[in-house]
């Protein structure tokens, strides 16, 4: 008696374009990776991430070196001095003001990676906040405000002291650091919840030159000057 065998074949609809991390992000996946083993993908993605970080670090170092060279430029100023033989004394002065340089170019250089990362994400996401969002910049600012300040304070050797050279500029920047977070809360939760309007963006951008102007005025003692009576009381 011959035994018969029935073979049942089940055909399933397989979508080769729907797999883990196939949603199509800004750059990856560049090609269809359906047949790739997950371990291979993880290794390649990790190597690419490290390579990208090294590239960003290299470019940021060059950018910072260029900024430091620009802000360290000096010029020679000739001043009349009757006490020297020639009657003219040459003084070397910086072209850039230290306060303006620190708050503009140097701050831009140190924050350039996270700013570019946020800009790339939002432009590739139809100008909508993604997973990184503004938290990338806010987190970096909070890290500088809290962690870096704590390290600078703790690194002062025992028995030594450090004084703030320009307390007025320090007061302006300290107020601005706190106001920046308050302003973000107002924009994102108060005036237009979860939406950044054009006037809010323009006003936020204008706060930056206003900060430079006020900080420069504070350094030059354009306001809150101490009178001779105040100096005697001190």
Secondary structure, DSSP 8 states (H G I E B T S, - for coil): ---------------TT-STT-S--SS--SS--TTS-HHHHHHHHHHHHHHHHHHHHHHHHHHHHHHHHHHT-EEEEEEE-TTSSSSEEEEEEESS-HHHHIIIIIHHHHHHHHHHHHHHHHHHTTT---SSTTHHHHHHHHIIIIIIHHHHHHTS-TT-----S-HHHHHHHHHHHHHHHHHHHIIIIIISTT---HHHHHHHHHHHHHHHHHHHHHHTT-SS---HHHHHH-
